[in-house]
Amino acid sequence: MSSFDEMDAFEGASLSARAMAARPSPYLDDLNPAQRAAVERLDGPVLMLAGAGTGKTKALTARIVHLLMTGKARPNEILAVTFTNKAAREMKARVGRMLGQPAEGMPWLGTFHAICVKLLRRHAELAGLKSNFTILDTDDQLRLLKQLVQAAGIDDKRWPARMLAGIIDGWKNRALTPDRVPAADAGAYNRKGVDLYAQYQTRLRELNAVDFGDLLLHMVTIFQTHQDVLEQYQRWFRYVLVDEYQDTNVAQYMWLRLLAGAHRNICCVGDDDQSIYGWRGAEVGNILRFEKDFPGAHVVRLEQNYRSTPHILAAASNVIRGNEGRLGKELWTDAEGGEKVRLIGHWDGEEEARWIGEEIDAMQGGTRGMRSFHLDEIAILVRASHQMRAFEDRFLTIGLPYRVIGGPRFYERMEIRDAMAYFRLVVSPADDLAFERIVNTPKRGLGDKAQQTIQITARAHGVSLVEGARLALEQGLIKGKGGAALGQLVGDLARWGRMVEDADLSHMELAEIVLDESGYTAHWQNDKTPEAPGRLENLKELVKALEGFENLQGFLEHVSLIMDNESQDAERKVSIMTLHAAKGLEFPAVFLPGWEDGLFPSQRSMDESGLKGLEEERRLAYVGITRAEELCTISFAANRRVFGQWQNAMPSRFIDELPEDHVEVLTPPGLYGGGGMPAPGIESRAAEANVYNSPGWKRLQARQGQRGMSQPRESRNTVIDMEAVASFTIGERVFHQKFGYGAVIEIEGDKVEVAFDKAGTKKVVARFLSAKDDVPF
């Protein structure tokens, strides 16, 4: 049976179009005018511009049912594409409920990848493959790339295979085969990226394998080079529907345009204001230029919101209005009343977490003049995963059940477990489990054989693995580079252990030294994956967490106890997640902490993408606010403590964009230090950090003669050690016990960045450097 004969076989198993056309259409009666207009406009290009909470899934599924019920299309003539399996399952279930029978007769309702797998298996030979090709997972993909990198004689420490994987994935997202990579990308991966990409694709074909990016890339290429195949699918898929169109990348966009190019019966559903995945290839421009791509397109705006209160919608709309690159719409609701969006400033992140914990406790009992909320009705949405640590610590301490959605809890993250294993060994060298975890992390050239040798030696002498490693080295059982690296680790562990008793050294400084000198920080600095910056931020947050304890031992005991006592069986829990993970979800009560410039909007995003990055950050703010149904609380801290030093934080520029009439400013007792009422204006009433250069701040500063919010409270008994500021100068020659000689290239507080002669560039604490003026530069 041919591919197309096989597809025709679906017709016999499909629902009868005539039988469905004869049925009444109660599914239309439940739609508002805009939704109904989007559903009934069946022919030609349609853009359903659907704001948050406006019932887009309902309208999209009703449109599928309407196509079937009117006899416009048979089930196998409808291509409906989603981004997630969950969305596909939900759509099938809804279609089934509307039809009154299962929707299993719709073979082309699924994710981009699921549909492209089916198509590619039918035409595998056109891509140089067999129909039983294998789809490689990420680990297999990396293993194959590592082989190619090593064969090319490339230093995989400086140019990791994971970095190459990200570059190739980016090209595939843009539908670029090796011969189509533009000249502007020729320098990628030390100017060898394009050649290795070509080798990689050749090797995949030899293995009869594809990666996930190939599924779309191969189908786009087949459609572009085999007109007969494309025309057959254009005839077959008479109606194309796409969910979350704002999240499509270039390859997905091209695939859809090719399929709909002839009949133009394409309906794209999306919200340009919720395009927040630019970092993984999504192009908001795809939805912005829909009318240009499909002249005469009918645009339907779904603006009636069924989720949130008028105050919440007004706040979200006012913030997103600051973006220039948008099609524009105005959310509204016929609901009345509700709480205003609440805005509150705190002294620091720990106090922010403490206040939110107390507020959640109060909300459960309904003691804030509002209804009581169950824990599973409450969510905390953060911009960066490292922000979760303060909330997790606080909730574990007070016994408030919580769940982390979209990732592991803070102390369960890989990089945190690795770092804490180092800390455990410093405190307790006999901790064999900790040694097993870090002995080859980062890579020290110690394979399974070397590690078995350490185990055997330790057992033979009845000692710990650390001591077993020392003995194995003494006996010459482990040699070469691996032996040298193991000797360095054993010596470092002993030295760090002695430093625990150094009265002049804080345990935060010791933690930094351990992470730096072990090479673990550098390991993630050199990692080029998108996750690496977040892991480095988590490590900084871990060091920050040490501040509340007298020593490393106390901190490790604290973490062990709270993790052991965490209730796994509590039915109701507060949800903690990133703003990205929250998309598509909704909660009665939402907390949005950390609204500070540099944190949110993210400085990294703005540095990398400029205005485009800022607009995506603003869309993220819009997504966060519109997750709230009844209560939305935005907060920020005036100070963040980084490596034991206070840093001023400027309230987010998005706070300036909140509409004053829809916001209630909460002012904790003593927040301003003075007795007078602050001047009007949201930004001035919420905070007055001394780096916040707004009109409201200037008014408040003029009225206040006492300390500002940018200073920590005296009750914290926190004194900034001015002597901690490094006394070196740029270019000065220095010496470090482990790294040797080097030259100072940057100074930041008590941290000095040094270009060491042999060890490369590293950041170290100033007190561990000695001046070497007599050494020639």
N, C-alpha and C positions, 0 to 999 in steps of 0.2 A: 504493500500500500504506500502510495506517495505521501509526502508531507501534507499536500493540500487535500488528498482523498481522506487522510486521517482526520483532518480538521473538519471535513464535511460530515464525518461520522458523528460529530457532536450534535448535528441538527436533529438526528433521530431521537437522541436522549433529552433534547431540550424541551422547555415548556412550550405549549402550543400558543403561538402568537394570536391566533384568532380567538382562542378561548379566553385569553387574558384581555383582549380588546373589548370583549363583550361584558366585562365586569364593571361595576361602578368604581368611582375613584375617590373614596373617603380620605385617602392619604393627602389629597390636595386641600381638603377643608381645614386641616390643622396648620396650614402655612400662613405666614403673614404676607402682605402684598408683595414685598420685595422678594421673599423666598419663592413665592408662587411664580413671579415673573421669570426668575432664574430657572425654575423647573420647566415651565411651559415653552420657553424659547429653545426648541430642540435643534433647529437647523442653523448652520453657520457658527462662527466663532463666538463664544460667550466667556466673559471673564466675570466670575463671581467674586467680587472683592468683599471678603467676609471678615469683619472686625471680630475681636475677641468676644466669645460668649454670645454670638449672634445666630447660632444654630446652623453652621455650615454643613456639618455631617448629616443633619436631618435633611437639608435641602439637596445635598449631593445624592443621598440614597433615594430620595423621592424622585429625583430626576431619572435615575436608573429605572426605577419602577415605572415611571411615566413612559419612558421609551418602550418598555415591554408591553405595558397595558394598552398603549395606542397602536401597537403593531408596527411601530417605526423600526424596530430592530428585534432580532432573535437574541437570546442570551449569549450565544457565541459570537455575535457581531458587535458586542460592546467590550471595549478595552477600558478598564477602570484601574488606575494605578495609584498606589499609596506608598508611603515611605517605610512603614513598619508593618510587621505581621499582625500586631495587635489591632492596628487600624483596619487592616484587610478583614480580619475576623469580625470586628465590630460592624463593618459595612455589610458583610455577607449576612450577619445575623439580623440587621435592621431590614435589609431587602427581603429576607425570608419572612419576617414578621409582617411587613407591609403586603406581601403577596399572599400570606396565609399558607405558605408551603416552603420547604427548604430551598435555598438558592444555590444548591450544589451544581446546578446545570449551567453555572457561569464560570467557564474555564479560564477566562482572562481577567479576573478580578484578583489582584495581588500586588506585591511590591515590584519595583523596577527589576530587582535582581531575580526574583522568582519567575517573572514572565520572560525575562531575557534568557534564563537557563533553558526554559522550554523551547524557545525559538532557536537558540544556538544548537541544541541537540538535534534539531531537525535539519540544520544547515551547517553542521560542524565541518564538513569537507571543504566548504568555501572559505573557512578560516584555517585550513591546514590541519584540522583535528579529526579524530574519530568521535562518533556520537557518545561513546562511553567515557569521555574525558573526565578527569579528576579536577575538583575545585580545591586549590590549596588554601589552607588556613594561614594565619599570620606567621606562626612559627615555621611552617614549611617554606613559606615565601622568604623569610629571613635566612633560613639555612641555605637555600639555593643562592641567594644573593651573596652571602658570606663566601661561598665556594668561588663565585665569579670574582669577587673583590680580592681574595687571596691569590687566585690564579693570575690576576693582573699585577700582582706585586705591590698592592696598595696597603699602606699602614692603616689597618682597620681600627686602631685606637684614635687616630686623628680624623679618619674618614669612616665612621661606623656604617655598617650595612643598613642599620635602621634609618640612618639619614638618607641613604640612597633609596630605600623603600618609600620614604615619604615623598621624595622628589618624583619618583616614577608614578606613584599614586596621583600626585598633582597633575602630571601630564595626562594620565588616563582620564582623570576627571574633566580635562579640557579636550578630550577626544583626540589627543595627539599620538599618533604612532611614531616610532623612532625617526622615520624619514620626514615627519612633519613638525618636529620640534623646532621652534623658531630660533633664529641666530641669537636673539637676546638671551636665550637660555643655554647657549653653548658653554658658558663657564661653569655650569652646575657640576657639583661634585668634583672639584679640581679639574675641570674641563674634560672629565672622562665619563660624565653621566650619560650622555647620549649613546656613546659606544657600548657602555655596559647595559643600557636599556635594550639596545638591539640584541646583544648577546643573551640577555635574560629572556626576551621574547622567543628567540630561536630555541633556547634550552627548554622553555615551557612546551613548545610544539613537539620537541623530541620526546618529552615525557608524557605527551598527550594530556596536558594540564593547562589550567587557567587560574588566574587569581580573580578576586571579586571585581576589580576594575576592568578586567578583560570582558566580562559578561556584556557590559554595555558597549565597550570599545569595539569588540568584534562585530556586534550587530549593527552599530553605526557604519562601520567599514563595509559590511556586506550590503547594506542598503544603498550606500554611496556607489558601490562598484558593480552591483547586480540589479539593474533597473527592473528586470522581470520579477525578481523576488519582492522588491519594494512595492511594485504595482499590485501584486497579488495580495499583500497584506493591507495595502490601502483600500482595496475592494472589500477585503474580509472584515477589517475593523472599521465599520461604517460610522461608529461614534466613539470618540476618545474622551475620557474624563480623567482629570488629574487632581489629586488632593495635595495640599501644601505646596502649591506651585512656586511659592517664594523661596523654597528650600532646594530647588533643582540646581544641579551644576551644569556645565556646558554640555557634557556628553548626554545627559538626560534630556536637556533642552533640544539638542540636535535630533535625537532619536524621536522625540515627540513631533517635532516640526516635519520630519521626513514622513512619518506615518499619516499626519493630518494634512500634508501639503496639497493633496488632490481634492478631497471633499470638503476640507476646512470645517468639518463637524467636530470641533474640539471645545470642550468646556473645562477651563482651568479655575480651580478654587484656591484662593490663598489670601494672604494679608501681607502687603509690603511692609506694614508696621511691625510685623513679627518675624522678619527675616534676621535671624540671629546666629546663623551658622556659616558666616563668611570664612571663618578660620578652617573649615573643612571642605571648602570648595563651592559652597552655595553662592549663587549670583542673584542678588536682588534685582539686577537689571533685567533678568528674564521676565519678571512680572511687570516691571515698569514699562517695557517696550512691547507689551502684548498687542496693543492697538496698532503699533507700527508693523509688527510681524504679520498681523492678520487684519488688513484694512477692512473697515466696516464692522469691526467687532462690536458686539453689544456688551456694555459694561453694566452690571447690576451691583449696587452697593447694599450689602447687608449691614445695617447700622443699628437696628433695634437689639439691645443687649438684654439677655435674660438671666444674667449672672450677678451683676454688681449693682450697688446703690448709686444714685445720682452723684454723690460726692466723689466716690471712687472713680467713676467714669470721667468726671470733670477734671480730676487730677491727672489721670492718664492722658486724656486728650490734650490738655494744656502742655504737658511735657513733650509729647510726640510732635506737637505743632512746631517745635524748634527744628525739625528735620526738613531740609530742602528737597531731598530726593524721595518724594512720596507722591502717591496718586491722590491722597486726601479723602477723608471721610470723617464723620462726626458721630461717635457712639451716643445713643440715648436710651432711656428706659422709661417705661410708664409706671415703674415702682416709685414710691414716695418715701421721704424720710431717710432714716439711717444715720449712722455715726459719721462725722467728718473724718477725713484722713488725719491721723495723729502723727505729729512730728516732735521728736525729742532729741536733745543733745546730751552727751555724757562726757565725763572726764576722760575715760579711757575704755578700751575694749572689754576689760574684765568687769567694769561697772555696768557696761552695756549688757553683758551676758547676765549679770546678777539681777539687773532690773527686769529683763525679759523673763527670767525664771520666776521672779516674784509676781510679775504681771500674769503669767500663765496660771500660777497657783490661784491668784485672785479670780481670774476669769472662770475657773472651774466652779467656783462657788457663786458666781454672779454678783460679786461684791463691788463692782465698778459701775453700778447703775445701769447695767446692761444684762442681757440674758446670760445664762451660764453656758460655757462651751465645753464639749468633751475634748479630750486630748487629741483624738484623731481628726478633729475639725480645725486644728491649729498647725500652721507650717511656718518654718523659718527659712527664708530664701537668701542665700549669700552669693556674692559675686565670685569669690574664690574659695576653693575647698579648704584652704588653711584657716579660714575664718571659723570653721566648724569647731575647732579645738576648744575655744573658750566656752562655747555652749555645751559641748559634750562634757567637759570637765565639771561645769556647774551643775548640769542635770544629773550626772552620775553622783555627784556629792550630795545633792538634796534628794536623790531617789526619784527623779521625775523620768518616767519611761519615754524613750525616744527611738526613732529609727532613722537611719541615713538612707536616703533614696538615691540610686544612681551610682553608688560606690560604697566601699567599706568605711567603717567608722575610723576616726582619725588614728587611734592607736593600733588599728588593724592594718593600716596602709603599709605596703612593702617597705618604703623608705624609712618609715618611723620604726618599724620592727628591726630593720637593719641597724639604725642608729642606736636604738635602745640595747641591742645586743652588744654593741661596742661599750656602752655605758656600764652594762652589767659585768662585763669582763674587767673593766677598770676597777670596779668595786669588789668583784668576786672572781678572781682568776680561775677558780675551780668550776665555773659555770660551763660545763662541756657543751650544752645545747647552744649557748650563745656563741661559743667558739666555732662549732660546726656551721653556724649560719654565716659567719663573717670571714672565715679563714680564706675563702677565695672570692670575697665580695668587698671591694672591686676585684677584678681578675688579677691573680698573682701568679698564674701559670702553675697552679697546684691542682692537677687532675685527680681522678678517682684513685689512681695508684698511690700518689703521694699522700692523700688523705687516709687511705687504708694503712699505710706505713705508720702514720702518726697514731692511729687507733691501736694498732698492734703493739707499738712501743709503749704507749700509755698503759695498756692492759698488762703487759709483761712486767712492768715496774710498779703497778698499782698506784699510778699518779694521774693527775688531770691531763686533759688533752694539751693544754698550754705547756705543761712540763714535759709531756710526751713529745711535743714538737721540738722543744729545746734539746732533749736527749737524742732524738733522731738526727738533728743537725750535728750534734757533737760526735755522733757515731758515723757521720758521713753517709747516712741512709738516704738523704734527700739533697741533691746537688743542683748545679746549674742556676738558671734565672729563678726558677721556682724556689730553690733553696735559699738564694739570696733574699728574695722577697719575704720568705717565711721568717728568716732571721731578723729582718727589719721589723716585722710585725711583732715577734716575740719580744724584741728589745723595746719597742714602742710601748707595748702593754705594760711591761715592768716600769718604764719611766713614767707613764701616765698614772700608774698605781701609786708611785711615790709622790706625785704631784697632788694627790688627794689631800695629803697632810700639809700642803703649803698654805700657811695662814694668809699669805698675801695674794692668793689666787682664788677667785670666786669659782663656784662650781659651774656657773654659766660660761666663764672663760675657759675652764677646763673642757667643757663639752664642745665648744668651738674648736679648741686645739685638737681634740680627738678626731672630730669630723674632718678637719682640714688636713692634719698630718697623716691620717690613715688613707687619704686619697679619696674618701667617700664623697665629699663635696665636689671635688674635681671630676669625679665619675659622672655626676649628673650635669655639671657645667659643660662637659664635653659631649654629652648626649644630645643629639639634634632632633629628638622626637618632640611632638607638640606637648607631651606630658611632662617633659623635663623641667620647664620653668615652674610648673605647679609643685613638683616634688621638692625643688629647692626652696620654694616658699613654705612648704610644710616643714622642712628641716629648720628654717628660721623660727617658725612658730613653735616647734618643739623646744628649742633653746629658750625662747621667751617663756614657755610654760615652767621652766626651772626656777624662775624668779620667785615664785611663791613658796619655795621650800629651802630649808637650811643647807641641804647637801644632796648629792646624787642619790645616796641610799634612800633618803626619805622620799624623794620623787619616785624612784622605782617601786618602792613599797606601796605608795599611793596608787600608782597606775595598776599594779597587780590586784590590789584590794577592790578598787572600783570596777575593774573589768570582771572580776570574779563575782561581784555582787550584782552585776547588771541583770535585771529581770528579763528573761527571754520570753516568758509566757504571758506577759501583760498584753491584753487584747488591744487596749487603746494606748497609742503612743503619739507624741508630737513628731511631726515629720521635719527633718532637716535635709536640705538639698541645695544644689547650686541653682541659679536662675535658669541656666540652660536646661537642666534636668526637669525644671518645673513646667516647661512649655507643654500645653495641652492638659494640664491639671488645674484644679480649682479647690479652694478651701474657704470655709466661712471666715476664718481669721488668719491674716498673714502678717508676719513681721519681716521687715526689710532692713536689716542692720548694715552698718559699714558704708553709709552713703558719704564717702569722702573722696575728694579729687585725688587721683592716683590709684585708689583702690576701686572706686566706681564713680566716674568712668575709669577704666583700667589704663594706667599710664603706658603699659606695654602695647595695648591695642592702639592707642593714639600715636605712639612713637612709630609703630610699624605701618599703620595705614592712614595716618593723618585724619582729614575730615571724614573720610569713609569709615574709619575706625570709630570716630566719635559718634557718628550717626548710628552705627550698629550698637554701640553702648547705650544710646538713647532708646533704641528699639527694645533693648534688654530691660531698661527701666519701665517701659510701657508694658512689656510682658509681665514683669514682677507685680506692678500695681494691679493689673487686670486679672491676676490669679485670685484676688480677694473678692469674696461675695458680700460680706457684711462689715468687716473691720480690717483696716489696713493701717499699720504702724510703721513709719519710717524713722530710723535713728542713725546717729553717727557719733563718733568720739572725737573730742578735740585734741587728744593726744594718743599716740601709739608708742609703746615702749619696744624698741628694737635693740637687741643685744645689750640690754641694761641701760640704754640711754633714751631719754624722752625725745620724741619727734612731734612737732606740731602737725596737725592734720587740718586741711582746709575742707569745710563742708562742701559736698558735691555741688557742682554747678547746676545739677538737675533740681536741687532744692529751690534754687532761685526761680525755677520754671513752674513750681507748684502754685495753683491759684489760691490766693489768700482767703477768699470767701469760703473755700471748701476744706480748709485745713485748720485743725485745732493744735496749737502749740502747747505741749506739756512741759512745765518748768519744775524740775525737782527742787525741793527746799535748798536754798543756799547756792543754787547753780551759778548765779552771777556774782556772789561775794558781797554785793552791796544791797542796801535796803530799798532803793528806788525801783520803780517799774521800768522795764526797758522800753526803748522807743518802738513805735509801730513798725511793721514789716516782718514778713516771715523769717527771713534770714537773720535779722537782728534779734528777733525774739527767741530764736532757737539756739543761737550760738554767737560768739564773737572771738573766734580764734584770731590771733594777731597777724596771721598771714591771709586772712579772708578779706580781700579788698573790695567790699561791696558798700553801697551807700548806707545800708542798715548798720553795718559794722562801724562805720565812721561815726554815725549818730550815737551809737551805744558807747563807743570809746570816749566820746566827748562828755558823756554824762557820768561815766564811771571812773572814780579815782582809785579804786582798789584793784586787786589782782584780777587778771582776765582768765577766761576759761582755758587758755593755752598753758596755764601752769598747773601742775599736779597739786592736789589738796595737801595741806600741811599734815593732815591726820594720817596720811599714808607714811609719814616719816621717811620720805624718799628724798635723798640728796644727790644731785648730779655731781659726780666726781670730776671736777675740773682738771685734776691732775692726770685724768685718764686720757686727755688729749695728747696725741703723740707730739714729741718735741723734735722730731726729725724734719728735714727739709727735702724737697723734691731734688732728685739727683744724688743725694748723699749715699755713700757706700755704707752698708751695714752687714752684720754677721748674725746668722741664726744657727742654733745648735744642730738642728737636723738638716736644714736646707743649704747651709754654707753661706758664701758671699753673694751679695746682690746689690742692686741700686734701687732706691725708693722712686716709685713713679706716681704714686697717689697717696693722699692721706685723708682719712675720714674718721674724725674723732680719735679713738684709741686704736683704730684699725689702720694698718699700713699695707699698701699693695707694693710688693717688691718683685722686680724682675731678677730672679736668682740666676747665677751663672750656669748652674747645672740642672736645677730643679724646675726651671720655668717660672712663670708669673704666679704668685700666690698672695693671698691676704692673710696677715698674721697680726696677733696682738702686739702692740708696741713694746710692752715690757719684756718680751722675749727676744728683742733685737738689741744688739749693742753697736754703737757707732764705730766705724773703722775709717776715720778720716785719713789715716796714714797710708791707706791702700790706694794706689792710683786707679782712677776711673777706667 
